[in-house]
Structure formats: structure tokens, C-alpha cells
Amino acid sequence: MLCKSLALELIPFHIRVNTVSPGTCETPMMHRMAAQYGCIKDEFSGAFPIGRLAQPREVAGAVVFLASDRGSHMVGADLAVDGGATVGPTSRSPALKWASL
């Protein structure tokens, strides 16, 4: 809601406000966290309909698009770069496996 409110306030000044909502991204920090908690990359990947984690360049591509002339008509939008997580869980989702026990 903050994005939409800011977008409405700032568009008269030709300032576009949008947001990017990334899913779990494969980064060195994610690998350290997985090692610390004993998680496996495949467990993370199974939670997303696309079946894999996002790469940093994929999230960066969404940001570049919004900042470019190609995204010039987008105002107050939230771009979900989450591998389908906002669509819903898959049968591979760890949460669904635990729920069925």
C-alpha cells in the first residue's frame, strides 16, 4: 500500500514509484544460511512452482526494466520475481509434505 500511496503522490512530479518483490535468491548469504541450518538447496527450490531459486541477475533485470523507458507506463506496481511463489504452493513444497504427515 505504501508503494501505491507514494506513486499517487509523486506521479504529478513525473516520479514513478514501483516495487520489486523477490523470492529466495541464490546468493552466498543463502548458501551460508543453508549450511548453518542444514538445509539443502533442493528443499528451497521445491517451494517454488518454477522449481529453482532466483538468480541475482533475474531480480536485477526486473529492477532495470522498471527503471528503463520500457517500464515508463508502470506506476504503483509490484513486480513479483518469486518463481511463482505468490501463485501458490506446489506438490513439491516442503510445507505441504509436512502437512500431509
Summary of the structure (lengths in Angstrom):
residues: 101
radius of gyration: 16.8
end to end distance: 37.3
largest distance: 55.0
contacts: 247
relative contact order: 0.22
helix: 48%
strand: 10%
